């Protein structure tokens, strides 16, 4: 029996996980192909009040390549990624909410907050 491909932390595109979140609707888990289909929809197509949340593993080089090819993010997004700040933060950038989460040093326990 062949074993499925396994990529620790992310898929081949660098996507660690993705979600389609809607107004009053159930949250759905999506993969890179689903995200790409959503991102390719023209803005003129009426859509329910939904947004796509993508968690990219930026330690994998494929992540930034995939985002540059498919996400339509402005230069400010990539400047934010490469500015060298070590802080974890959430920023509004154009029409997107960007969360930058930096690695936590070993031995520090950080509670999950939702």
N, C-alpha and C positions, 0 to 999 in steps of 0.2 A: 504494500500500500504506500503510495507516495505521500510524503509529509508536506503540509502546507508551508509556504515561505513564511519566515518569521523575521521581522526586523525590530530589534529591541528599541523601544521608545518612539518609533515612528514607521510609517510606510515608506515606499520608494520615493514618494514626492517630498518627504520630510514632514508630513502631517501626522502629529501625534494623536489628535482626535478632532472631531468636528461635530457641531450641533446645529440643527435648524430649530430656531426658537420663535414661537409665534404668539400672537396676542390671543390668549384664551385657549390655545391649542396645546396639545402634548408636545414636549420637546422630543425631537428625533435625532438619533445618532446618524451622522453622515460620513462618508469616506471622501477621498480626494475627487473621485469621479462625480459623486453627487454635488460636491462643492463647486466643481468646474461647471456643471450643468446650470446651477443656480447663478453663478457669476456671469455666465454667457447670456442670460436672459436680458433682452433689451429693457431699458428703463421704462419704455412705453407700455410694456405688458402689465396690465393691472395684477397686482399680487396682494395676497393678504398681508396684514401687518406682521411681517416676519423679518428676521435677520439671521445671518449665518455667522456662527462663532467658530473660528479656526484656531487651533493651538498648534503652531508650527514648532518643530524641534530645530532651532536655528544653529545648533551645534553640528547639524548635518548640512553639508553644502547644498544638497538638492533642494532644501527648503527655500532658500532665497531665490534660486533659479526658478522654481515653480511659482513663487509669488510674483516675481518680475514678469514671467510669461503669461500669467493667468489672472492675477488679482486686480490689476488696474490701479495699484496704489501709487500715490505721488512720490516725488523725490524726497519730500519731508519724512516719509515713513522710513526710507532706507538711511537717511541721515540720523534719525532717531536710533536706529539699530546699531549704527557704527560710531556713535558719539563717545563711547567708552565709559559712560556713567555706570557705576556699580549699584545704583539704587533700584529697588523694585518700585514700580509706579504705574499709574494709569493716566493716560493723556488723551485728550480729544484732538484728532488730527484730521482736518478736512471734514468728511462725513463719516469718519470711523472712530471707534473707541479702541485705543491701542493699550494693551497691558504688557509691560515688560517685567518679566520675573527673572531675577538673577538667581543662580545656584546658591544654595544655602551650604555653608561649610559643614563638614561632618561633625556630629556630636551635638548640634543645635536642634532642638525639637521645636517645630513651628506648627501650631494648630491650624487645621484647615478651617477657613471662614467662608461661608456661603451666604 
